[in-house]
Amino acid sequence: MHEEVFVTIVGSRHYKGSEIFRVGQIVRLVKDFENSYDDEAIAVELEPFGKVGYVANSTSTVARGTKSAGRIYDSFDDERYGLIRFILKGDAIVQLIDYHEFSLLQGEYKVIASFFNLP
């Protein structure tokens, strides 16, 4: 069993606002290599809006019980997915999910064989 990891999305007021967040939405976390303010910046994208904020990376913005961008930065290559679990004071709390969970949530898995049709 893997550890559940949660992060806080901040800065939504600079993009589309927090009103677009809904519990159960899937977000894409993307390393922002061009960010001149933070070497460990992770942008958050939400379809169809695009960038909607960043993973919190400051002790004043990381919600209790969540990890900072710096704590998760080296745990993935360029992108990762998450599921919005809570909305707290305009910030979204996101549970990181692996690619298999993402695929299941997107309905990408299809049954190609049935146990009842085996030769």
N, C-alpha and C positions, 0 to 999 in steps of 0.2 A: 504494500500500500504506500502511496506517495503522500508527501506532506502537502496540505492545502496551503497555497500562497495567495495572499491578497495584497493589492496595491490600491492607492488612492489616485483618482484622476483629478487634476487641478487645472485652473486656467481656462475653464470653459467659457467664462465671461468674455474672454478675448476673441472667441470664435463664434459659435452659434448659441451660446448660453446653455445652462444646465437643464432647461425645459425639454430638450430633445432626449434626455436620458430616460430609459425605462428599464426596470428590473427585467432580466432575461435577455437583453440585447447582447450581441456578440461584438466585441471591439477588437481591433488589430493594433498591436503595440509594435512600433517600428523605431529602431535606433536612428536618432537624428545626428548623423555624422557631421552635418554642416552647422550645428549649433555652436556659436562662439561663446555663449555664456556658461554652458555646462557640458563637459566632456562625456558625461554619462546620461545625456538627455534621451528620453524615450517618448516619442510622440504617440498620441492615441488617435486612431481614425475610426470613424463610424460611417458605414454606408447609409445613405447616399451623400452624406454631408462632407466627407473628407476629414481633415484634422479638426478635432474637437477639444484638444487639451494635451496635457503631458502627465506622465507618471510623476507624482510628487517626489522631490529629492532633497527636501529641507526638513530639519527637525520641527519647524513651525508649521509645515503643511502636511506631513505624513500622519494620517489618522492612526490612532492607537490600534495595535493589532495588525497593521499592514506594514509591508516592506517598502523601502525607498527604491528609487530607480537604481541607485548605486549598488544596492544589495542584490538586485536581480540582473543587472546589466550583463554579467558574464555567464548567465545561465542559458542564453540562447544566442543564435547567430545574428540574423538581421531582423527577424520579426517573430512575433508570438501572438497568440490569441487569448482573449479573456472574456469572461461572462459577467455582466453587471449583476451584482447580488443585492446591493443596497444603494440608496441615495441618501446622503447625509449632509445637510446644510449646503446643498448645491453641488457637492462633490460626489462622484460616483465611486463606490467601492467595488473593485473588480477582482474576481477569482481567476487566477491564471489557469488555463486549460492546455492540455497537450494536443497535438495535431489529430490524434484519433478521436478525442472528445469533440474537437471542432468539426471533424468530418461527420460524426454521428449527429451533432446538432444541426448541421447543414443538410442532412439527409443524403449524403453522398454514397453511403454503403447500400449495396443492392444484394439481395439473395440470389446467388447463381446456381445453387444446388439445393435440393430438398432431401432430407433424410429419408423421406418416404418413397422417393423415386430412385433409390440406389439399385444397381443391377443385382 
